[in-house]
């Protein structure tokens, strides 16, 4: 390669015979290969190697072989700028176009440039793409490669670690154009997450799912209530993917708030609510078919007996009186090595001797002054430490929790936050406050709080930790529309799904919502920044080897009926194409649309749309098995044009029918539908929608065939 130069951490080469520009990181982690072309009006110009003594730039050459501009390069650390500039005094309008390939192992396509007003929030399941993408992110190494400065920039996934890129650098009067390639080696760590560690997927391969009592039973659920609920859960929810049964308010004196008065540190169970102890309960839960989980609040205690036995473990003010927090009437001294050893030991005992596999540890970084992450940072509190120079009091505690439960137990940081040390040690984080006030039913404000917290921390979900938006409550204290909203908020982004209702009291329609939120879909953020607005459009892009589609939630957060919609361009879709749209909650085909779509949404409601590019043949529209409309249950799909047959395979849960919806093209008439190993019912609507209901007595993968003929 005749042109080879080094700019900062980048090696730049140009092969004139192929008009090929090569941009490589010197550590070989990034390789960008771009084909270049240039046009001015209807003329084709050339990009050539240097034609003078200034050898650090390429020449923009007119058809008469005169150099009329340059392609220049500059670098600063991980940032490389490729700029097209004029040479002549007079202005000419031209465009340098580029297209090629980016290689970045382990990365996915995303967006780092936030718009001024956020109307649409995007997520992805699979190797998804969007015309809004401007970056690639490698979560294992916390590396982000961002592209800016170019017009018509597109990034599209080709294979694992390989992406197609294209764009234009227009030479304009206003400013010379530059393609900026900016590599951040510590994208999250430097900006948001100082304790950055990618999720340990060997320990916790997907967001935990389960049930916990507090938001409906509050502090009154003992062993008997938990086991009674678990037996119903084993029948109704375990077949759909529920994994854990987690115990709340089990400690001595925990039958009545506040938490500060609970006996949080002695490991003594409440005598009347848990008479056989916590180890026995863990065994009973496991026998029913779930993994046992447990809640702890270990930063303090309300037990005077424990305090009197370990006075020097606790913080006292200048007057000698114990310091009080949310965590306890008596608050631990985290600088005391004996305290840290004790925290480690009690969590080891709960894990190894009692047998708990999921730990919800409360009091983390995400809440206000009454929580110890904040409390321990205060100078007047630090002054009361046994070791006032202790640099990392809260971090010492979090380390003790992880060391205690061991490397293979799941750790949920309750009230956690990506800015705290739990981000590097916990598998999941409760991202907001309790969604109900004590001893009251969940209401619309609670759902709004759940949605607001989801939007705010979505950009770290499935990267730093799995988000826990608090329990999914769908009981009839919520109107049906509101229950659909909270189910969508929890399930569409692929968050942890813990139910919390009294399961025996749920109507079948409400139980079905819980089932439709299981299992958790593998979803990652595509917008790599926090969102503080209540965005009304949430777009999940789904890509599977057999197809791709969008699942779009239209939320009406207001108290009045409202028109909510989007332009297809806002979804990062090709606005020149047509799209078939199907609504999940009302089970209605909307029609074929171009450019944009909107619909009237009732107050406190959501509509959940499957958006598919229109095909001139029969095509899959939706599945009612899961909110993601095919993302977790559809296993294969193919069209045989010669046989005029659509073939697919879908996972069925035994004893629970699944409805698949298909759009029959105007050019074809239905000839036959067949299925292997399952029962089937058919319905064809006047709008050309075929609904196929499949059922089986046992869990199976059912193969289906939709055969058509020319009209």
VOGU-3710 file (C-alpha; in Angstrom, 3 decimals, decimal comma):
1> xxxxxxxxxx> 0,000/0,000/0,000  1,720/3,192/-1,229  0,047/5,560/1,249  0,638/4,463/4,826  0,728/6,880/7,727  0,217/6,861/11,486  -2,096/9,381/13,136  -2,314/9,043/16,898  -3,383/5,463/17,654  -4,566/4,907/14,087
11> xxxxxxxxxx> -2,789/3,452/11,065  -4,132/4,934/7,815  -3,519/3,400/4,407  -4,865/4,026/0,915  -4,792/1,697/-2,104  -5,352/3,967/-5,105  -6,023/1,201/-7,629  -9,034/0,063/-5,598  -9,929/3,467/-4,112  -9,756/1,693/-0,768
21> xxxxxxxxxx> -9,081/3,544/2,500  -7,937/1,470/5,466  -8,229/2,759/9,045  -6,828/0,432/11,711  -6,283/0,748/15,409  -2,687/-0,092/16,190  -3,791/-2,660/18,773  -5,709/-4,454/15,960  -9,021/-4,139/17,830  -10,701/-2,058/15,104
31> xxxxxxxxxx> -10,425/-2,352/11,327  -12,336/-0,012/9,011  -12,117/-0,574/5,260  -13,816/2,034/3,048  -14,256/2,280/-0,684  -14,141/5,943/-1,750  -15,710/7,766/-4,667  -16,263/11,441/-5,425  -18,650/13,396/-7,589  -19,029/17,072/-8,425
41> xxxxxxxxxx> -22,266/17,664/-10,283  -22,403/15,029/-13,003  -18,624/14,542/-13,016  -16,775/11,683/-11,366  -13,621/12,790/-9,569  -10,841/10,667/-8,097  -9,192/10,259/-4,737  -5,449/9,776/-5,293  -2,222/9,409/-3,384  -0,306/12,616/-2,574
51> xxxxxxxxxx> 0,770/14,585/-5,639  3,068/16,997/-3,813  5,511/16,995/-0,919  2,763/17,122/1,733  2,547/13,373/2,119  0,057/13,203/4,997  -3,029/13,798/2,870  -4,827/12,390/-0,159  -5,684/14,411/-3,243  -9,180/15,127/-4,621
61> xxxxxxxxxx> -8,565/15,181/-8,358  -10,788/16,601/-11,126  -11,152/14,854/-14,526  -8,413/17,092/-15,961  -5,976/15,680/-13,327  -5,843/18,962/-11,393  -5,865/18,684/-7,626  -8,857/20,623/-6,362  -8,946/19,501/-2,733  -7,657/17,127/-0,119
71> xxxxxxxxxx> -8,662/14,370/2,218  -6,863/15,139/5,471  -6,379/13,132/8,645  -5,923/14,185/12,255  -6,031/12,233/15,481  -6,233/12,838/19,197  -6,073/9,687/21,318  -8,861/7,385/20,134  -10,392/10,062/17,896  -9,634/10,107/14,165
81> xxxxxxxxxx> -11,025/12,759/11,829  -11,142/12,366/8,058  -11,896/15,747/6,516  -12,623/16,751/2,900  -11,422/20,296/2,155  -11,305/22,665/-0,844  -8,049/23,745/-2,403  -9,290/26,430/-4,775  -10,446/29,906/-3,798  -13,721/29,435/-5,599
91> xxxxxxxxxx> -16,386/27,211/-4,099  -17,529/23,972/-5,698  -20,117/21,558/-4,331  -18,974/17,993/-4,235  -19,540/14,784/-2,337  -17,026/12,199/-1,184  -18,956/8,969/-0,713  -17,730/6,007/1,308  -18,930/2,465/1,866  -17,264/-0,523/3,347
101> xxxxxxxxxx> -16,835/-2,672/6,415  -16,073/-2,196/10,092  -14,661/-5,094/12,102  -15,112/-4,856/15,877  -15,299/-8,166/17,689  -18,156/-8,632/20,187  -19,902/-5,369/19,322  -23,515/-4,506/18,554  -24,895/-1,485/16,680  -26,351/1,354/18,750
111> xxxxxxxxxx> -26,785/5,105/19,075  -24,771/7,482/21,271  -25,967/10,885/20,002  -29,165/11,744/21,852  -31,733/13,921/20,052  -32,830/17,166/21,695  -36,300/15,742/22,348  -36,614/12,006/22,886  -39,845/10,707/21,370  -38,724/7,144/20,584
121> xxxxxxxxxx> -36,587/4,837/22,745  -35,006/1,876/20,961  -33,982/-1,567/22,201  -32,789/-4,664/20,405  -33,108/-8,434/20,626  -30,557/-10,144/18,436  -28,157/-8,461/16,014  -30,562/-5,605/15,325  -30,048/-2,555/13,150  -31,579/0,894/12,894
131> xxxxxxxxxx> -31,010/3,736/10,475  -30,583/5,861/13,623  -27,489/3,943/14,724  -24,194/5,815/14,802  -21,974/3,596/16,964  -20,806/0,112/17,884  -20,454/-1,084/21,476  -18,473/-4,015/22,885  -19,915/-4,689/26,346  -17,273/-7,230/27,367
141> xxxxxxxxxx> -14,517/-4,608/27,059  -16,597/-1,425/27,561  -15,484/-0,063/24,180  -17,562/2,235/22,002  -16,759/3,200/18,425  -18,821/6,229/17,402  -19,198/7,775/13,944  -20,262/11,365/13,330  -19,908/14,246/10,879  -21,079/12,343/7,810
151> xxxxxxxxxx> -24,398/12,644/5,995  -26,598/9,606/5,317  -24,556/7,493/7,733  -25,721/3,883/7,979  -24,425/0,991/10,047  -25,727/-2,508/9,378  -24,790/-5,830/10,952  -23,283/-8,345/8,521  -21,965/-11,043/10,856  -20,783/-11,282/14,432
161> xxxxxxxxxx> -18,259/-8,463/14,758  -18,664/-7,339/11,119  -20,690/-4,286/10,059  -21,380/-2,525/6,773  -20,976/1,241/6,838  -21,751/3,963/4,293  -22,142/7,718/4,180  -21,228/10,969/2,472  -18,883/13,897/3,118  -20,343/16,909/1,293
171> xxxxxxxxxx> -18,048/19,824/0,516  -20,246/22,794/1,349  -19,895/26,544/1,798  -20,756/26,387/5,495  -18,001/24,084/6,652  -15,721/21,435/5,359  -17,053/17,991/6,143  -15,343/15,508/8,401  -15,986/11,878/9,229  -15,159/11,551/12,923
181> xxxxxxxxxx> -14,370/8,087/14,253  -14,169/8,206/18,029  -13,096/5,175/20,036  -13,782/5,259/23,781  -11,911/2,503/25,565  -13,932/3,001/28,770  -17,252/4,302/27,514  -19,397/3,513/30,565  -16,640/3,557/33,170  -15,496/7,080/32,305
191> xxxxxxxxxx> -19,005/8,512/31,941  -21,431/6,679/34,201  -20,218/3,438/35,828  -16,895/3,736/37,691  -17,148/0,103/38,876  -17,923/-1,213/35,396  -17,971/-4,990/34,987  -19,972/-6,825/32,330  -22,622/-9,220/33,592  -21,321/-12,649/34,561
201> xxxxxxxxxx> -23,485/-14,728/32,232  -22,119/-18,032/33,502  -23,605/-17,236/36,900  -26,705/-15,418/35,684  -27,351/-15,997/31,970  -30,635/-14,050/31,882  -32,692/-11,701/34,059  -34,018/-13,586/37,099  -37,744/-14,312/37,287  -39,873/-15,219/40,274
211> xxxxxxxxxx> -42,416/-14,176/42,882  -42,173/-12,217/46,118  -44,807/-11,268/48,639  -44,196/-7,786/49,962  -46,127/-5,532/47,557  -49,420/-7,313/48,288  -48,929/-9,171/51,573  -46,514/-6,568/52,914  -45,048/-7,972/56,173  -47,706/-10,613/56,809
221> xxxxxxxxxx> -46,627/-13,488/54,538  -45,115/-16,336/56,504  -43,911/-19,735/55,387  -47,458/-21,059/54,946  -48,527/-18,186/52,683  -45,343/-18,344/50,625  -45,642/-22,079/50,051  -49,349/-21,856/49,197  -48,532/-19,254/46,548  -45,583/-21,313/45,302
231> xxxxxxxxxx> -47,831/-24,296/44,622  -50,040/-22,142/42,401  -46,971/-20,616/40,774  -45,589/-24,066/40,025  -48,750/-24,861/38,080  -49,429/-21,539/36,375  -46,067/-19,778/35,965  -43,190/-22,236/36,208  -44,056/-23,834/32,817  -43,594/-20,394/31,262
241> xxxxxxxxxx> -40,138/-19,855/32,741  -40,471/-18,651/36,347  -37,376/-19,637/38,330  -37,164/-18,222/41,901  -39,426/-17,954/44,961  -38,062/-15,176/47,153  -38,906/-14,603/50,815  -39,467/-11,136/52,299  -39,840/-9,905/55,899  -38,728/-13,120/57,586
251> xxxxxxxxxx> -36,566/-11,674/60,370  -37,552/-11,313/64,000  -39,920/-8,366/64,555  -40,441/-8,061/60,785  -44,226/-8,370/60,857  -44,667/-4,623/61,225  -42,826/-1,664/59,692  -40,494/0,219/59,930  -37,573/-1,830/58,653  -35,299/-0,041/61,121
261> xxxxxxxxxx> -36,905/-2,047/63,934  -36,411/-5,455/62,299  -33,911/-7,893/63,795  -31,841/-7,731/60,618  -28,499/-9,133/61,745  -29,012/-12,048/64,141  -30,440/-14,489/61,525  -33,302/-15,295/63,886  -36,481/-15,969/61,918  -39,867/-14,621/62,982
271> xxxxxxxxxx> -41,097/-17,259/65,435  -44,768/-17,404/64,460  -44,553/-16,685/60,707  -41,557/-18,972/60,057  -41,753/-21,513/62,893  -39,622/-24,199/61,201  -36,840/-21,812/60,257  -35,410/-20,589/56,991  -33,366/-23,645/56,009  -36,475/-25,817/56,071
281> xxxxxxxxxx> -38,358/-23,251/53,996  -35,606/-23,251/51,368  -35,914/-27,036/51,115  -39,706/-26,798/50,819  -39,458/-24,215/48,022  -36,987/-26,368/46,145  -39,240/-29,399/46,493  -42,102/-27,484/44,868  -39,825/-26,753/41,920  -38,390/-23,277/42,467
291> xxxxxxxxxx> -34,998/-21,987/43,542  -35,263/-20,257/46,932  -34,481/-16,561/47,318  -34,215/-14,338/50,384  -34,309/-10,619/51,245  -31,786/-9,045/53,596  -31,376/-5,498/54,969  -27,993/-5,879/56,642  -26,791/-2,308/57,309  -28,392/-2,068/60,741
301> xxxxxxxxxx> -30,790/-3,631/63,209  -33,653/-2,855/65,522  -32,641/-5,515/68,027  -31,444/-3,976/71,277  -30,213/-7,399/72,383  -27,911/-7,692/69,356  -26,787/-4,093/69,815  -25,915/-4,562/73,470  -23,845/-7,650/72,612  -21,885/-5,812/69,873
311> xxxxxxxxxx> -21,936/-2,123/70,795  -18,605/-1,314/69,189  -19,938/-2,583/65,832  -22,353/0,340/65,592  -22,101/4,071/64,941  -22,727/6,627/67,682  -22,996/10,387/67,605  -20,891/12,781/69,636  -23,470/12,433/72,415  -22,908/8,683/72,507
321> xxxxxxxxxx> -26,370/7,883/71,140  -26,738/5,314/68,319  -27,068/6,752/64,810  -30,429/5,887/63,260  -31,088/5,191/59,534  -33,712/3,444/57,402  -31,615/0,322/57,862  -31,794/0,221/61,654  -32,260/1,919/64,988  -28,621/0,897/65,284
331> xxxxxxxxxx> -26,452/1,385/62,159  -23,300/-0,612/61,503  -19,787/0,858/61,391  -18,456/-0,272/57,986  -14,872/0,642/58,849  -14,822/-2,046/61,552  -13,201/-5,233/60,218  -15,247/-7,378/62,610  -18,451/-5,980/61,113  -17,315/-6,766/57,563
341> xxxxxxxxxx> -16,363/-10,293/58,599  -19,781/-10,752/60,210  -21,659/-9,501/57,116  -19,661/-11,960/55,052  -20,383/-14,807/57,446  -24,154/-14,363/57,757  -24,553/-14,274/53,985  -22,320/-17,336/53,690  -24,567/-19,116/56,173  -27,747/-18,208/54,284
351> xxxxxxxxxx> -26,182/-19,440/51,045  -24,247/-22,507/52,125  -26,073/-23,748/55,219  -29,641/-22,639/54,530  -29,403/-23,182/50,758  -30,650/-19,868/49,317  -29,644/-19,195/45,725  -30,993/-15,684/45,102  -30,198/-12,735/47,380  -32,134/-9,484/47,326
361> xxxxxxxxxx> -29,900/-7,248/49,456  -31,544/-3,936/50,333  -30,243/-0,460/51,072  -28,016/0,205/48,061  -26,835/3,313/46,206  -29,989/4,320/44,392  -32,004/5,931/47,167  -31,745/9,000/49,373  -30,020/10,092/52,591  -31,541/7,368/54,778
371> xxxxxxxxxx> -29,690/4,687/52,850  -26,163/3,839/53,911  -24,392/4,403/50,593  -25,227/8,084/51,082  -25,084/8,071/54,862  -21,547/6,682/55,052  -20,260/9,456/52,756  -21,153/12,292/55,126  -18,118/13,863/56,861  -19,902/14,010/60,218
381> xxxxxxxxxx> -20,689/10,271/59,939  -17,202/9,339/58,777  -15,837/11,126/61,828  -17,656/8,561/63,986  -16,076/5,538/62,240  -13,673/3,351/64,141  -11,344/4,166/61,250  -12,265/7,702/60,091  -9,803/7,363/57,197  -11,620/4,359/55,707
391> xxxxxxxxxx> -11,759/5,270/51,988  -14,455/2,863/50,809  -16,976/2,080/53,567  -19,943/1,122/51,397  -17,819/-0,777/48,912  -16,437/-2,896/51,786  -19,976/-3,982/52,625  -20,910/-4,852/49,046  -17,722/-6,885/48,663  -18,595/-8,759/51,856
401> xxxxxxxxxx> -22,048/-9,629/50,480  -20,606/-11,070/47,273  -17,839/-12,942/49,106  -20,385/-14,314/51,540  -22,948/-15,617/49,081  -20,177/-16,937/46,851  -19,390/-16,711/43,148  -22,413/-18,639/41,854  -25,329/-17,146/43,841  -27,418/-14,433/42,184
411> xxxxxxxxxx> -27,174/-10,987/43,809  -29,940/-8,411/43,330  -28,902/-4,976/44,631  -32,196/-3,564/45,907  -32,387/0,186/45,359  -29,155/-0,179/43,403  -27,644/2,219/40,917  -25,060/2,075/38,157  -22,940/4,741/39,878  -22,288/2,576/42,949
421> xxxxxxxxxx> -19,980/-0,374/43,715  -22,880/-2,816/43,341  -22,590/-2,293/39,559  -19,394/-4,333/39,597  -20,592/-7,121/41,896  -24,369/-7,534/41,599  -26,143/-9,363/38,795  -29,268/-7,232/38,940  -30,496/-3,965/40,385  -33,840/-2,758/41,706
431> xxxxxxxxxx> -33,827/0,472/39,747  -36,399/2,505/41,652  -38,237/2,821/44,918  -41,057/0,542/46,087  -43,894/0,789/43,587  -46,498/0,653/46,352  -46,857/2,466/49,647  -47,097/0,133/52,662  -50,483/-1,534/53,093  -52,036/0,100/50,028
441> xxxxxxxxxx> -52,864/-1,146/46,550  -50,714/-0,301/43,559  -52,010/2,662/41,553  -51,309/4,621/38,377  -48,648/6,800/40,009  -46,774/3,633/40,973  -46,827/2,442/37,361  -45,552/5,839/36,212  -42,703/5,568/38,719  -41,880/2,109/37,399
451> xxxxxxxxxx> -41,803/3,397/33,809  -39,738/6,465/34,707  -37,088/4,358/36,445  -37,021/1,960/33,482  -36,370/4,751/30,999  -33,688/6,307/33,182  -31,529/3,193/33,570  -32,440/1,278/30,407  -29,103/2,207/28,821  -27,186/-0,009/31,285
461> xxxxxxxxxx> -29,651/-2,931/31,261  -28,189/-6,267/30,146  -24,762/-4,615/30,099  -23,844/-3,676/33,670  -26,713/-5,508/35,350  -30,258/-6,674/34,698  -32,918/-4,147/35,644  -35,545/-4,976/38,253  -38,466/-2,532/37,956  -40,114/-4,045/41,073
471> xxxxxxxxxx> -42,930/-6,555/40,939  -45,364/-6,903/38,072  -48,738/-6,393/39,738  -51,765/-7,069/37,527  -54,557/-7,553/40,088  -58,002/-6,043/39,571  -57,108/-3,005/41,714  -55,664/-1,872/38,356  -58,133/-1,262/35,504  -57,376/-3,575/32,606
481> xxxxxxxxxx> -55,685/-0,844/30,540  -53,342/0,058/33,405  -52,467/-3,600/33,982  -51,487/-3,822/30,315  -49,253/-0,771/30,742  -47,283/-2,225/33,668  -46,943/-5,592/31,915  -45,547/-3,828/28,842  -43,195/-1,640/30,896  -41,750/-4,712/32,616
491> xxxxxxxxxx> -41,632/-7,220/29,763  -40,912/-5,298/26,558  -37,413/-4,123/27,670  -36,580/-7,638/28,900  -36,382/-6,688/32,568  -36,526/-9,016/35,567  -40,083/-10,283/35,989  -41,092/-10,946/39,579  -44,808/-11,348/40,153  -46,309/-10,358/43,482
501> xxxxxxxxxx> -50,079/-10,769/43,356  -52,082/-13,244/45,389  -52,177/-15,751/42,567  -55,366/-17,549/43,600  -57,261/-14,261/43,327  -56,193/-13,463/39,758  -58,767/-13,753/36,999  -57,583/-15,916/34,068  -57,095/-12,804/31,925  -54,756/-11,300/34,534
511> xxxxxxxxxx> -52,841/-14,555/35,053  -52,416/-14,695/31,282  -50,595/-11,341/31,422  -48,019/-12,793/33,797  -47,597/-15,793/31,509  -47,169/-13,499/28,493  -44,290/-11,760/30,295  -42,380/-15,053/30,695  -39,711/-16,019/29,872  -37,727/-12,794/29,739
521> xxxxxxxxxx> -36,723/-11,858/26,211  -33,007/-11,155/25,715  -33,075/-7,380/25,127  -30,213/-4,870/25,046  -30,378/-1,071/24,817  -29,750/0,639/21,494  -29,728/4,167/22,951  -26,576/4,389/25,064  -27,592/7,302/27,287  -30,032/7,906/30,157
531> xxxxxxxxxx> -33,549/9,093/29,323  -35,385/11,394/31,707  -38,393/12,253/29,510  -41,513/10,052/29,535  -41,009/8,925/25,951  -44,337/7,706/24,510  -42,886/5,298/21,917  -40,778/2,281/22,955  -39,389/0,346/19,994  -38,021/-3,181/20,424
541> xxxxxxxxxx> -36,249/-4,345/17,286  -36,223/-8,124/16,929  -33,855/-9,990/14,637  -33,739/-13,742/14,236  -32,053/-15,897/11,569  -35,432/-16,285/9,860  -36,671/-12,691/10,003  -36,815/-9,299/11,677  -39,600/-7,038/12,925  -40,319/-4,274/15,421
551> xxxxxxxxxx> -42,531/-4,453/18,508  -43,609/-0,904/19,278  -45,390/0,251/22,422  -47,472/3,422/22,162  -48,048/4,769/25,680  -50,573/7,366/26,726  -49,239/8,579/30,076  -51,937/11,253/30,338  -55,388/11,333/31,944  -57,128/12,053/28,630
561> xxxxxxxxxx> -57,544/10,163/25,372  -54,627/10,929/23,075  -53,350/10,352/19,545  -49,926/8,685/19,710  -47,790/7,661/16,787  -44,492/7,734/14,936  -42,882/8,163/11,568  -41,259/4,989/10,273  -38,069/7,011/9,899  -38,126/7,548/13,690
571> xxxxxxxxxx> -38,012/3,777/14,127  -34,902/3,639/11,965  -36,885/1,941/9,185  -36,831/2,691/5,472  -39,620/5,264/5,083  -40,032/4,433/1,397  -41,419/0,968/2,210  -44,832/-0,268/3,382  -45,448/-1,943/6,742  -48,108/-4,315/8,085
581> xxxxxxxxxx> -49,141/-3,533/11,663  -50,840/-5,827/14,185  -51,966/-4,823/17,698  -51,332/-7,313/20,503  -53,648/-6,334/23,375  -56,784/-5,918/21,260  -55,816/-8,708/18,818  -56,506/-6,509/15,781  -54,844/-6,071/12,416  -54,418/-2,358/11,781
591> xxxxxxxxxx> -53,640/-2,370/8,023  -50,736/-1,565/5,711  -49,088/1,825/6,245  -46,417/4,007/4,678  -44,378/6,901/6,096  -46,167/7,086/9,467  -48,690/5,539/11,825  -50,766/6,810/14,738  -53,803/5,701/16,689  -56,025/6,947/19,466
601> xxxxxxxxxx> -54,962/5,565/22,854  -57,266/5,655/25,896  -55,966/7,388/29,035  -53,493/5,373/31,130  -53,185/2,831/28,329  -50,821/1,255/25,824  -51,092/-0,329/22,422  -48,458/-2,881/21,442  -47,757/-3,165/17,737  -45,921/-5,753/15,680
611> xxxxxxxxxx> -44,491/-3,915/12,651  -43,444/-6,045/9,660  -42,247/-4,914/6,261  -44,989/-5,851/3,795  -44,273/-8,907/1,641  -45,985/-9,804/-1,631  -46,841/-13,209/-0,162  -48,342/-14,689/3,007  -46,395/-13,505/6,057  -46,267/-13,957/9,820
621> xxxxxxxxxx> -47,741/-11,077/11,838  -47,947/-11,950/15,523  -48,061/-14,544/18,286  -50,117/-14,091/21,452  -47,763/-16,312/23,471  -45,550/-13,401/24,610  -45,574/-9,606/24,491  -42,682/-9,643/22,045  -44,991/-11,328/19,498  -42,790/-14,172/18,323
631> xxxxxxxxxx> -39,385/-13,240/19,752  -39,343/-15,983/22,416  -41,537/-18,689/20,870  -41,113/-18,571/17,091  -38,160/-20,824/16,232  -38,150/-20,894/12,444  -39,959/-19,430/9,454  -39,411/-19,839/5,714  -41,271/-19,202/2,460  -41,029/-21,649/-0,440
641> xxxxxxxxxx> -42,051/-19,675/-3,533  -42,156/-22,781/-5,705  -44,483/-24,682/-3,366  -46,276/-21,481/-2,326  -45,923/-22,581/1,279  -45,008/-20,766/4,495  -43,404/-23,164/6,984  -42,416/-22,506/10,577  -41,889/-23,910/14,029  -43,188/-22,544/17,316
651> xxxxxxxxxx> -42,686/-23,532/20,967  -45,914/-24,473/22,733  -46,468/-24,604/26,499  -48,427/-27,712/27,408  -52,082/-27,053/28,149  -51,935/-23,413/26,982  -53,020/-22,556/23,416  -50,976/-20,160/21,279  -52,533/-18,102/18,504  -50,457/-17,195/15,452
661> xxxxxxxxxx> -51,651/-14,477/13,072  -50,712/-14,374/9,380  -51,492/-11,907/6,608  -52,631/-13,572/3,400  -51,517/-11,576/0,367  -54,174/-10,285/-2,060  -52,520/-12,396/-4,765  -53,098/-15,716/-2,994  -55,961/-17,787/-1,636  -55,600/-20,106/1,329
671> xxxxxxxxxx> -55,415/-23,739/0,276  -54,459/-25,641/3,415  -53,020/-25,280/6,925  -51,404/-28,247/8,640  -49,518/-28,839/11,861  -47,509/-31,717/13,324  -48,025/-33,023/16,877  -50,557/-30,369/17,937  -54,251/-29,610/17,736  -55,336/-26,730/15,522
681> xxxxxxxxxx> -58,215/-24,300/15,032  -58,477/-21,820/12,144  -60,156/-18,512/11,472  -59,855/-16,251/8,412  -61,114/-12,681/8,757  -62,445/-10,457/6,009  -59,257/-8,376/6,130  -57,165/-11,324/4,981  -55,814/-12,228/8,413  -55,477/-15,934/9,176
691> xxxxxxxxxx> -55,482/-16,855/12,865  -54,158/-20,314/13,707  -54,604/-21,542/17,294  -52,280/-24,383/18,272  -52,422/-26,427/21,454  -50,722/-29,454/22,940  -51,031/-31,399/26,176  -47,269/-31,167/26,657  -44,422/-28,774/25,866  -43,383/-29,228/22,238
701> xxxxxxxxxx> -41,987/-27,472/19,205  -44,807/-27,625/16,687  -44,170/-27,402/12,958  -46,843/-25,636/10,910  -47,460/-25,221/7,166  -49,583/-22,539/5,492  -50,097/-23,464/1,844  -51,686/-21,055/-0,638  -52,532/-20,929/-4,326  -52,760/-18,198/-6,930
711> x> -56,078/-16,415/-7,105
//
